[in-house]
Amino acid sequence: MTDFKKIAADGFEINAKALDANPDDAAARSYMLGIMMAKHLDEEHVKRAKRYVID
């Protein structure tokens, strides 16, 4: 069975690194918006995604 939580968490970490390096990366910001709407991540991931996109 596919582990969507693991895939989402891995993708989150990859994009978090991209945004740390370049906060204006449109593709990574778009991915973080998708993460905030995803149901496969923990609340901690959602909080971090909001920080990258909204703050």
C-alpha positions, 0 to 999 in steps of 0.5 A: 500500500502507498504511504501517502504520509511519507511521500507528503512529508518527504516532499515537504522537506525537499520544498522547505529546503528550496524555500530556505534557499530562495523564499521567492521560489514560485513552484515551491511556494505553490507546493506549500499551498498544496501541502496546507490543503493536503490531508496526509500531513501532520499539524506540525507540517501545516504550521511550517507550510503556513510560515513559508507561504504566509509569514 
